[in-house]
Amino acid sequence: MEYTIVNGAHRGKAFKVYGGLEIVKPGQTRTLKLSEE
Protein backbone atom coordinates (compact mmCIF):
# COMPACT_ATOMS: atom_id res chain seq x y z
CA MET A 1 0.00 0.00 0.00
CA GLU A 2 1.37 3.45 -0.92
CA TYR A 3 0.79 6.71 0.90
CA THR A 4 1.78 10.27 0.05
CA ILE A 5 3.25 11.98 3.10
CA VAL A 6 3.49 15.79 3.34
CA ASN A 7 5.67 16.95 6.23
CA GLY A 8 4.75 20.53 7.12
CA ALA A 9 6.40 20.31 10.54
CA HIS A 10 9.72 21.86 11.57
CA ARG A 11 11.21 18.43 12.33
CA GLY A 12 11.71 15.27 10.31
CA LYS A 13 9.28 12.37 10.70
CA ALA A 14 10.12 8.66 10.53
CA PHE A 15 7.79 6.01 9.09
CA LYS A 16 8.08 2.24 9.16
CA VAL A 17 8.13 0.91 5.61
CA TYR A 18 8.57 -2.50 4.08
CA GLY A 19 12.22 -3.36 4.63
CA GLY A 20 13.15 -0.62 7.09
CA LEU A 21 12.56 2.99 7.99
CA GLU A 22 12.08 6.14 5.88
CA ILE A 23 12.61 9.69 7.12
CA VAL A 24 10.62 12.54 5.59
CA LYS A 25 12.49 15.83 6.04
CA PRO A 26 10.73 19.11 6.92
CA GLY A 27 8.86 20.62 3.96
CA GLN A 28 9.25 17.43 1.90
CA THR A 29 6.55 15.40 0.14
CA ARG A 30 7.22 11.69 -0.40
CA THR A 31 5.29 8.66 -1.60
CA LEU A 32 6.09 5.70 0.62
CA LYS A 33 5.30 2.02 0.22
CA LEU A 34 4.32 0.97 3.74
CA SER A 35 3.73 -2.74 3.06
CA GLU A 36 4.44 -5.33 0.42
CA GLU A 37 1.50 -6.18 -1.82
C-alpha positions in Angstrom: 0.0 0.0 0.0 1.4 3.4 -0.9 0.8 6.7 0.9 1.8 10.3 0.1 3.3 12.0 3.1 3.5 15.8 3.3 5.7 16.9 6.2 4.7 20.5 7.1 6.4 20.3 10.5 9.7 21.9 11.6 11.2 18.4 12.3 11.7 15.3 10.3 9.3 12.4 10.7 10.1 8.7 10.5 7.8 6.0 9.1 8.1 2.2 9.2 8.1 0.9 5.6 8.6 -2.5 4.1 12.2 -3.4 4.6 13.1 -0.6 7.1 12.6 3.0 8.0 12.1 6.1 5.9 12.6 9.7 7.1 10.6 12.5 5.6 12.5 15.8 6.0 10.7 19.1 6.9 8.9 20.6 4.0 9.3 17.4 1.9 6.5 15.4 0.1 7.2 11.7 -0.4 5.3 8.7 -1.6 6.1 5.7 0.6 5.3 2.0 0.2 4.3 1.0 3.7 3.7 -2.7 3.1 4.4 -5.3 0.4 1.5 -6.2 -1.8 
